[in-house]
Amino acid sequence: MPSSLHSHHYKIFRSLLISAREKSGLTQVQIAELLKKPQSFISKYERGERRLDFSEFIELAEVLKIDVTKFVEAYRSTLRIKSKQ
């Protein structure tokens, strides 16, 4: 069984976060500056080397202007689609 960090579900979560960052037009460096974190913090969660906890996700959602409800809906929808493949 894969670790939760490398689970299929967490990969989908990471993919959605990366897409949200790209859609925002912000770089990893810019996000890191807004969060007052090193750029490696962003890089590591995007590559799956570290997990984001809930409070970190909420902070990131604010910076990326993510509607958390819509993000969760997209996550669930993607899980359903992937489970049918």
Biopython code that builds the backbone (N, CA, C, O; Angstrom):
import numpy as np
from Bio.PDB.StructureBuilder import StructureBuilder

atoms = [
    (1, "MET", "N", (0.844, -1.173, 0.000)),
    (1, "MET", "CA", (0.000, 0.000, 0.000)),
    (1, "MET", "C", (0.895, 1.245, 0.000)),
    (1, "MET", "O", (1.805, 1.363, 0.821)),
    (2, "PRO", "N", (0.627, 2.176, -0.934)),
    (2, "PRO", "CA", (1.467, 3.376, -0.977)),
    (2, "PRO", "C", (1.224, 4.259, 0.242)),
    (2, "PRO", "O", (0.138, 4.254, 0.822)),
    (3, "SER", "N", (2.258, 5.023, 0.623)),
    (3, "SER", "CA", (2.076, 5.947, 1.729)),
    (3, "SER", "C", (1.043, 6.987, 1.322)),
    (3, "SER", "O", (0.811, 7.211, 0.134)),
    (4, "SER", "N", (0.432, 7.612, 2.302)),
    (4, "SER", "CA", (-0.598, 8.601, 1.983)),
    (4, "SER", "C", (-0.030, 9.751, 1.160)),
    (4, "SER", "O", (-0.755, 10.380, 0.389)),
    (5, "LEU", "N", (1.241, 10.024, 1.316)),
    (5, "LEU", "CA", (1.896, 11.083, 0.549)),
    (5, "LEU", "C", (1.926, 10.746, -0.938)),
    (5, "LEU", "O", (1.911, 11.642, -1.781)),
    (6, "HIS", "N", (1.968, 9.464, -1.257)),
    (6, "HIS", "CA", (2.064, 9.031, -2.649)),
    (6, "HIS", "C", (0.806, 8.310, -3.118)),
    (6, "HIS", "O", (0.828, 7.616, -4.134)),
    (7, "SER", "N", (-0.280, 8.471, -2.385)),
    (7, "SER", "CA", (-1.524, 7.815, -2.780)),
    (7, "SER", "C", (-2.097, 8.467, -4.029)),
    (7, "SER", "O", (-1.785, 9.613, -4.355)),
    (8, "HIS", "N", (-2.926, 7.723, -4.704)),
    (8, "HIS", "CA", (-3.615, 8.217, -5.901)),
    (8, "HIS", "C", (-4.417, 9.468, -5.562)),
    (8, "HIS", "O", (-4.408, 10.431, -6.329)),
    (9, "HIS", "N", (-5.101, 9.469, -4.440)),
    (9, "HIS", "CA", (-5.928, 10.613, -4.035)),
    (9, "HIS", "C", (-5.074, 11.858, -3.795)),
    (9, "HIS", "O", (-5.452, 12.961, -4.190)),
    (10, "TYR", "N", (-3.932, 11.678, -3.151)),
    (10, "TYR", "CA", (-3.088, 12.839, -2.887)),
    (10, "TYR", "C", (-2.464, 13.372, -4.173)),
    (10, "TYR", "O", (-2.241, 14.576, -4.297)),
    (11, "LYS", "N", (-2.179, 12.494, -5.128)),
    (11, "LYS", "CA", (-1.654, 12.947, -6.422)),
    (11, "LYS", "C", (-2.675, 13.829, -7.132)),
    (11, "LYS", "O", (-2.312, 14.823, -7.760)),
    (12, "ILE", "N", (-3.939, 13.467, -7.033)),
    (12, "ILE", "CA", (-4.991, 14.286, -7.630)),
    (12, "ILE", "C", (-5.045, 15.640, -6.933)),
    (12, "ILE", "O", (-5.145, 16.672, -7.596)),
    (13, "PHE", "N", (-4.979, 15.646, -5.612)),
    (13, "PHE", "CA", (-4.973, 16.888, -4.847)),
    (13, "PHE", "C", (-3.824, 17.787, -5.297)),
    (13, "PHE", "O", (-4.020, 18.977, -5.544)),
    (14, "ARG", "N", (-2.628, 17.214, -5.403)),
    (14, "ARG", "CA", (-1.454, 17.984, -5.839)),
    (14, "ARG", "C", (-1.648, 18.533, -7.240)),
    (14, "ARG", "O", (-1.324, 19.690, -7.509)),
    (15, "SER", "N", (-2.170, 17.716, -8.122)),
    (15, "SER", "CA", (-2.392, 18.135, -9.501)),
    (15, "SER", "C", (-3.351, 19.326, -9.569)),
    (15, "SER", "O", (-3.126, 20.266, -10.332)),
    (16, "LEU", "N", (-4.408, 19.284, -8.779)),
    (16, "LEU", "CA", (-5.356, 20.393, -8.748)),
    (16, "LEU", "C", (-4.708, 21.658, -8.187)),
    (16, "LEU", "O", (-4.990, 22.761, -8.655)),
    (17, "LEU", "N", (-3.849, 21.503, -7.195)),
    (17, "LEU", "CA", (-3.141, 22.670, -6.643)),
    (17, "LEU", "C", (-2.199, 23.276, -7.673)),
    (17, "LEU", "O", (-2.126, 24.497, -7.809)),
    (18, "ILE", "N", (-1.485, 22.438, -8.388)),
    (18, "ILE", "CA", (-0.569, 22.935, -9.418)),
    (18, "ILE", "C", (-1.357, 23.667, -10.499)),
    (18, "ILE", "O", (-0.954, 24.739, -10.949)),
    (19, "SER", "N", (-2.470, 23.090, -10.910)),
    (19, "SER", "CA", (-3.313, 23.745, -11.918)),
    (19, "SER", "C", (-3.816, 25.091, -11.423)),
    (19, "SER", "O", (-3.853, 26.060, -12.181)),
    (20, "ALA", "N", (-4.202, 25.157, -10.156)),
    (20, "ALA", "CA", (-4.683, 26.426, -9.590)),
    (20, "ALA", "C", (-3.565, 27.463, -9.570)),
    (20, "ALA", "O", (-3.800, 28.639, -9.850)),
    (21, "ARG", "N", (-2.348, 27.029, -9.239)),
    (21, "ARG", "CA", (-1.218, 27.972, -9.253)),
    (21, "ARG", "C", (-0.969, 28.474, -10.659)),
    (21, "ARG", "O", (-0.807, 29.675, -10.875)),
    (22, "GLU", "N", (-0.940, 27.570, -11.609)),
    (22, "GLU", "CA", (-0.686, 27.969, -12.989)),
    (22, "GLU", "C", (-1.778, 28.904, -13.492)),
    (22, "GLU", "O", (-1.491, 29.886, -14.176)),
    (23, "LYS", "N", (-3.025, 28.602, -13.158)),
    (23, "LYS", "CA", (-4.149, 29.447, -13.567)),
    (23, "LYS", "C", (-4.047, 30.848, -12.943)),
    (23, "LYS", "O", (-4.447, 31.837, -13.557)),
    (24, "SER", "N", (-3.511, 30.920, -11.729)),
    (24, "SER", "CA", (-3.380, 32.208, -11.052)),
    (24, "SER", "C", (-2.330, 33.102, -11.704)),
    (24, "SER", "O", (-2.350, 34.322, -11.537)),
    (25, "GLY", "N", (-1.406, 32.481, -12.456)),
    (25, "GLY", "CA", (-0.325, 33.233, -13.073)),
    (25, "GLY", "C", (0.821, 33.530, -12.122)),
    (25, "GLY", "O", (1.765, 34.233, -12.484)),
    (26, "LEU", "N", (0.745, 32.998, -10.906)),
    (26, "LEU", "CA", (1.800, 33.220, -9.924)),
    (26, "LEU", "C", (2.845, 32.119, -10.011)),
    (26, "LEU", "O", (2.528, 30.961, -10.283)),
    (27, "THR", "N", (4.084, 32.496, -9.778)),
    (27, "THR", "CA", (5.168, 31.516, -9.730)),
    (27, "THR", "C", (5.275, 30.945, -8.319)),
    (27, "THR", "O", (4.677, 31.462, -7.375)),
    (28, "GLN", "N", (6.041, 29.880, -8.198)),
    (28, "GLN", "CA", (6.310, 29.324, -6.867)),
    (28, "GLN", "C", (6.959, 30.372, -5.979)),
    (28, "GLN", "O", (6.630, 30.475, -4.797)),
    (29, "VAL", "N", (7.865, 31.140, -6.531)),
    (29, "VAL", "CA", (8.567, 32.169, -5.758)),
    (29, "VAL", "C", (7.577, 33.216, -5.245)),
    (29, "VAL", "O", (7.633, 33.605, -4.078)),
    (30, "GLN", "N", (6.684, 33.666, -6.105)),
    (30, "GLN", "CA", (5.707, 34.676, -5.703)),
    (30, "GLN", "C", (4.782, 34.163, -4.597)),
    (30, "GLN", "O", (4.491, 34.875, -3.637)),
    (31, "ILE", "N", (4.330, 32.933, -4.746)),
    (31, "ILE", "CA", (3.458, 32.348, -3.720)),
    (31, "ILE", "C", (4.215, 32.226, -2.403)),
    (31, "ILE", "O", (3.690, 32.558, -1.340)),
    (32, "ALA", "N", (5.438, 31.750, -2.484)),
    (32, "ALA", "CA", (6.254, 31.607, -1.275)),
    (32, "ALA", "C", (6.415, 32.947, -0.569)),
    (32, "ALA", "O", (6.314, 33.022, 0.655)),
    (33, "GLU", "N", (6.663, 33.992, -1.326)),
    (33, "GLU", "CA", (6.807, 35.319, -0.728)),
    (33, "GLU", "C", (5.516, 35.747, -0.028)),
    (33, "GLU", "O", (5.556, 36.285, 1.078)),
    (34, "LEU", "N", (4.366, 35.506, -0.677)),
    (34, "LEU", "CA", (3.083, 35.879, -0.088)),
    (34, "LEU", "C", (2.782, 35.081, 1.187)),
    (34, "LEU", "O", (2.145, 35.583, 2.113)),
    (35, "LEU", "N", (3.247, 33.841, 1.213)),
    (35, "LEU", "CA", (3.033, 32.982, 2.389)),
    (35, "LEU", "C", (4.136, 33.133, 3.428)),
    (35, "LEU", "O", (4.060, 32.566, 4.519)),
    (36, "LYS", "N", (5.170, 33.910, 3.076)),
    (36, "LYS", "CA", (6.343, 34.074, 3.954)),
    (36, "LYS", "C", (6.995, 32.711, 4.257)),
    (36, "LYS", "O", (7.318, 32.380, 5.398)),
    (37, "LYS", "N", (7.166, 31.953, 3.181)),
    (37, "LYS", "CA", (7.799, 30.633, 3.243)),
    (37, "LYS", "C", (8.908, 30.605, 2.193)),
    (37, "LYS", "O", (8.920, 31.432, 1.282)),
    (38, "PRO", "N", (9.836, 29.660, 2.317)),
    (38, "PRO", "CA", (10.836, 29.515, 1.257)),
    (38, "PRO", "C", (10.193, 28.906, 0.003)),
    (38, "PRO", "O", (9.194, 28.191, 0.096)),
    (39, "GLN", "N", (10.761, 29.188, -1.137)),
    (39, "GLN", "CA", (10.247, 28.628, -2.390)),
    (39, "GLN", "C", (10.236, 27.109, -2.344)),
    (39, "GLN", "O", (9.377, 26.476, -2.958)),
    (40, "SER", "N", (11.170, 26.523, -1.631)),
    (40, "SER", "CA", (11.233, 25.061, -1.539)),
    (40, "SER", "C", (9.985, 24.477, -0.885)),
    (40, "SER", "O", (9.633, 23.328, -1.154)),
    (41, "PHE", "N", (9.312, 25.243, -0.035)),
    (41, "PHE", "CA", (8.059, 24.796, 0.574)),
    (41, "PHE", "C", (7.031, 24.495, -0.520)),
    (41, "PHE", "O", (6.361, 23.463, -0.482)),
    (42, "ILE", "N", (6.911, 25.402, -1.492)),
    (42, "ILE", "CA", (5.962, 25.227, -2.587)),
    (42, "ILE", "C", (6.402, 24.060, -3.466)),
    (42, "ILE", "O", (5.601, 23.191, -3.811)),
    (43, "SER", "N", (7.663, 24.053, -3.816)),
    (43, "SER", "CA", (8.198, 23.004, -4.672)),
    (43, "SER", "C", (7.993, 21.617, -4.068)),
    (43, "SER", "O", (7.610, 20.681, -4.770)),
    (44, "LYS", "N", (8.245, 21.488, -2.779)),
    (44, "LYS", "CA", (8.153, 20.176, -2.138)),
    (44, "LYS", "C", (6.730, 19.642, -2.100)),
    (44, "LYS", "O", (6.524, 18.445, -2.303)),
    (45, "TYR", "N", (5.739, 20.495, -1.846)),
    (45, "TYR", "CA", (4.384, 19.933, -1.841)),
    (45, "TYR", "C", (3.915, 19.671, -3.270)),
    (45, "TYR", "O", (3.140, 18.742, -3.498)),
    (46, "GLU", "N", (4.368, 20.470, -4.233)),
    (46, "GLU", "CA", (3.976, 20.211, -5.617)),
    (46, "GLU", "C", (4.590, 18.912, -6.137)),
    (46, "GLU", "O", (3.965, 18.212, -6.934)),
    (47, "ARG", "N", (5.796, 18.586, -5.701)),
    (47, "ARG", "CA", (6.462, 17.347, -6.141)),
    (47, "ARG", "C", (6.068, 16.139, -5.302)),
    (47, "ARG", "O", (6.438, 15.011, -5.627)),
    (48, "GLY", "N", (5.330, 16.365, -4.239)),
    (48, "GLY", "CA", (4.921, 15.253, -3.391)),
    (48, "GLY", "C", (5.949, 14.863, -2.354)),
    (48, "GLY", "O", (5.925, 13.740, -1.850)),
    (49, "GLU", "N", (6.846, 15.767, -2.028)),
    (49, "GLU", "CA", (7.857, 15.479, -1.012)),
    (49, "GLU", "C", (7.394, 15.857, 0.389)),
    (49, "GLU", "O", (7.997, 15.438, 1.377)),
    (50, "ARG", "N", (6.332, 16.643, 0.479)),
    (50, "ARG", "CA", (5.753, 16.992, 1.778)),
    (50, "ARG", "C", (4.256, 17.169, 1.591)),
    (50, "ARG", "O", (3.779, 17.468, 0.496)),
    (51, "ARG", "N", (3.531, 16.981, 2.675)),
    (51, "ARG", "CA", (2.076, 17.154, 2.656)),
    (51, "ARG", "C", (1.715, 18.555, 3.118)),
    (51, "ARG", "O", (2.438, 19.186, 3.889)),
    (52, "LEU", "N", (0.591, 19.016, 2.631)),
    (52, "LEU", "CA", (0.015, 20.247, 3.153)),
    (52, "LEU", "C", (-1.009, 19.848, 4.201)),
    (52, "LEU", "O", (-1.821, 18.954, 3.967)),
    (53, "ASP", "N", (-0.978, 20.497, 5.343)),
    (53, "ASP", "CA", (-2.056, 20.243, 6.292)),
    (53, "ASP", "C", (-3.205, 21.187, 5.954)),
    (53, "ASP", "O", (-3.074, 22.045, 5.081)),
    (54, "PHE", "N", (-4.316, 21.028, 6.638)),
    (54, "PHE", "CA", (-5.522, 21.778, 6.312)),
    (54, "PHE", "C", (-5.304, 23.279, 6.421)),
    (54, "PHE", "O", (-5.698, 24.026, 5.525)),
    (55, "SER", "N", (-4.689, 23.727, 7.493)),
    (55, "SER", "CA", (-4.500, 25.174, 7.666)),
    (55, "SER", "C", (-3.581, 25.742, 6.583)),
    (55, "SER", "O", (-3.786, 26.868, 6.130)),
    (56, "GLU", "N", (-2.566, 24.972, 6.163)),
    (56, "GLU", "CA", (-1.691, 25.418, 5.081)),
    (56, "GLU", "C", (-2.468, 25.514, 3.767)),
    (56, "GLU", "O", (-2.280, 26.445, 2.984)),
    (57, "PHE", "N", (-3.349, 24.529, 3.545)),
    (57, "PHE", "CA", (-4.173, 24.556, 2.330)),
    (57, "PHE", "C", (-5.062, 25.794, 2.312)),
    (57, "PHE", "O", (-5.191, 26.445, 1.275)),
    (58, "ILE", "N", (-5.673, 26.123, 3.439)),
    (58, "ILE", "CA", (-6.552, 27.293, 3.506)),
    (58, "ILE", "C", (-5.760, 28.578, 3.229)),
    (58, "ILE", "O", (-6.235, 29.455, 2.507)),
    (59, "GLU", "N", (-4.561, 28.691, 3.798)),
    (59, "GLU", "CA", (-3.705, 29.858, 3.520)),
    (59, "GLU", "C", (-3.374, 29.940, 2.027)),
    (59, "GLU", "O", (-3.437, 31.011, 1.423)),
    (60, "LEU", "N", (-3.025, 28.806, 1.451)),
    (60, "LEU", "CA", (-2.699, 28.756, 0.031)),
    (60, "LEU", "C", (-3.919, 29.110, -0.810)),
    (60, "LEU", "O", (-3.803, 29.837, -1.797)),
    (61, "ALA", "N", (-5.074, 28.608, -0.431)),
    (61, "ALA", "CA", (-6.307, 28.908, -1.165)),
    (61, "ALA", "C", (-6.577, 30.406, -1.187)),
    (61, "ALA", "O", (-7.030, 30.945, -2.196)),
    (62, "GLU", "N", (-6.303, 31.067, -0.089)),
    (62, "GLU", "CA", (-6.495, 32.524, -0.040)),
    (62, "GLU", "C", (-5.554, 33.231, -1.017)),
    (62, "GLU", "O", (-5.968, 34.139, -1.739)),
    (63, "VAL", "N", (-4.306, 32.817, -1.036)),
    (63, "VAL", "CA", (-3.321, 33.435, -1.929)),
    (63, "VAL", "C", (-3.699, 33.193, -3.391)),
    (63, "VAL", "O", (-3.598, 34.096, -4.221)),
    (64, "LEU", "N", (-4.137, 31.966, -3.702)),
    (64, "LEU", "CA", (-4.472, 31.609, -5.084)),
    (64, "LEU", "C", (-5.901, 31.993, -5.463)),
    (64, "LEU", "O", (-6.323, 31.815, -6.605)),
    (65, "LYS", "N", (-6.635, 32.522, -4.484)),
    (65, "LYS", "CA", (-8.034, 32.886, -4.688)),
    (65, "LYS", "C", (-8.859, 31.675, -5.135)),
    (65, "LYS", "O", (-9.685, 31.754, -6.044)),
    (66, "ILE", "N", (-8.601, 30.556, -4.459)),
    (66, "ILE", "CA", (-9.335, 29.322, -4.711)),
    (66, "ILE", "C", (-10.622, 29.353, -3.902)),
    (66, "ILE", "O", (-10.609, 29.629, -2.703)),
    (67, "ASP", "N", (-11.726, 29.068, -4.567)),
    (67, "ASP", "CA", (-12.982, 28.843, -3.865)),
    (67, "ASP", "C", (-12.892, 27.413, -3.325)),
    (67, "ASP", "O", (-12.941, 26.454, -4.096)),
    (68, "VAL", "N", (-12.765, 27.271, -2.032)),
    (68, "VAL", "CA", (-12.509, 25.962, -1.427)),
    (68, "VAL", "C", (-13.639, 24.975, -1.745)),
    (68, "VAL", "O", (-13.377, 23.800, -1.999)),
    (69, "THR", "N", (-14.874, 25.437, -1.732)),
    (69, "THR", "CA", (-16.007, 24.556, -2.044)),
    (69, "THR", "C", (-15.890, 24.028, -3.471)),
    (69, "THR", "O", (-16.082, 22.835, -3.706)),
    (70, "LYS", "N", (-15.580, 24.895, -4.414)),
    (70, "LYS", "CA", (-15.427, 24.463, -5.806)),
    (70, "LYS", "C", (-14.219, 23.555, -5.971)),
    (70, "LYS", "O", (-14.245, 22.619, -6.769)),
    (71, "PHE", "N", (-13.163, 23.830, -5.218)),
    (71, "PHE", "CA", (-11.968, 22.991, -5.284)),
    (71, "PHE", "C", (-12.308, 21.566, -4.821)),
    (71, "PHE", "O", (-11.915, 20.591, -5.462)),
    (72, "VAL", "N", (-13.031, 21.456, -3.721)),
    (72, "VAL", "CA", (-13.418, 20.141, -3.201)),
    (72, "VAL", "C", (-14.325, 19.430, -4.209)),
    (72, "VAL", "O", (-14.193, 18.224, -4.417)),
    (73, "GLU", "N", (-15.234, 20.164, -4.829)),
    (73, "GLU", "CA", (-16.107, 19.564, -5.844)),
    (73, "GLU", "C", (-15.286, 19.044, -7.021)),
    (73, "GLU", "O", (-15.544, 17.950, -7.523)),
    (74, "ALA", "N", (-14.302, 19.821, -7.460)),
    (74, "ALA", "CA", (-13.436, 19.390, -8.564)),
    (74, "ALA", "C", (-12.637, 18.158, -8.163)),
    (74, "ALA", "O", (-12.452, 17.247, -8.970)),
    (75, "TYR", "N", (-12.165, 18.125, -6.927)),
    (75, "TYR", "CA", (-11.415, 16.976, -6.422)),
    (75, "TYR", "C", (-12.297, 15.724, -6.448)),
    (75, "TYR", "O", (-11.888, 14.677, -6.948)),
    (76, "ARG", "N", (-13.490, 15.844, -5.914)),
    (76, "ARG", "CA", (-14.406, 14.686, -5.894)),
    (76, "ARG", "C", (-14.774, 14.234, -7.298)),
    (76, "ARG", "O", (-14.840, 13.036, -7.574)),
    (77, "SER", "N", (-15.009, 15.177, -8.171)),
    (77, "SER", "CA", (-15.347, 14.849, -9.555)),
    (77, "SER", "C", (-14.196, 14.107, -10.227)),
    (77, "SER", "O", (-14.412, 13.114, -10.922)),
    (78, "THR", "N", (-12.986, 14.588, -10.020)),
    (78, "THR", "CA", (-11.805, 13.945, -10.601)),
    (78, "THR", "C", (-11.631, 12.537, -10.046)),
    (78, "THR", "O", (-11.278, 11.619, -10.786)),
    (79, "LEU", "N", (-11.873, 12.359, -8.761)),
    (79, "LEU", "CA", (-11.789, 11.010, -8.177)),
    (79, "LEU", "C", (-12.780, 10.072, -8.835)),
    (79, "LEU", "O", (-12.442, 8.932, -9.151)),
    (80, "ARG", "N", (-14.002, 10.542, -9.046)),
    (80, "ARG", "CA", (-15.026, 9.697, -9.679)),
    (80, "ARG", "C", (-14.617, 9.324, -11.087)),
    (80, "ARG", "O", (-14.753, 8.170, -11.494)),
    (81, "ILE", "N", (-14.117, 10.296, -11.835)),
    (81, "ILE", "CA", (-13.714, 10.040, -13.226)),
    (81, "ILE", "C", (-12.563, 9.036, -13.263)),
    (81, "ILE", "O", (-12.586, 8.091, -14.052)),
    (82, "LYS", "N", (-11.559, 9.239, -12.415)),
    (82, "LYS", "CA", (-10.388, 8.359, -12.394)),
    (82, "LYS", "C", (-10.755, 6.944, -11.936)),
    (82, "LYS", "O", (-10.164, 5.968, -12.398)),
    (83, "SER", "N", (-11.734, 6.834, -11.022)),
    (83, "SER", "CA", (-12.101, 5.500, -10.529)),
    (83, "SER", "C", (-12.831, 4.688, -11.606)),
    (83, "SER", "O", (-12.858, 3.459, -11.548)),
    (84, "LYS", "N", (-13.422, 5.378, -12.588)),
    (84, "LYS", "CA", (-14.137, 4.686, -13.673)),
    (84, "LYS", "C", (-13.198, 4.247, -14.787)),
    (84, "LYS", "O", (-13.568, 3.434, -15.634)),
    (85, "GLN", "N", (-11.990, 4.783, -14.785)),
    (85, "GLN", "CA", (-11.036, 4.451, -15.869)),
    (85, "GLN", "C", (-10.337, 3.152, -15.597)),
    (85, "GLN", "O", (-9.506, 2.718, -16.395)),
]
sb = StructureBuilder()
sb.init_structure("model")
sb.init_model(0)
sb.init_chain("A")
sb.init_seg("    ")
for serial, (resi, resn, name, xyz) in enumerate(atoms, 1):
    if name == "N":
        sb.init_residue(resn, " ", resi, " ")
    sb.init_atom(name, np.array(xyz, "f"), 0.0, 1.0, " ", f" {name:<3s}", serial, name[0])
structure = sb.get_structure()
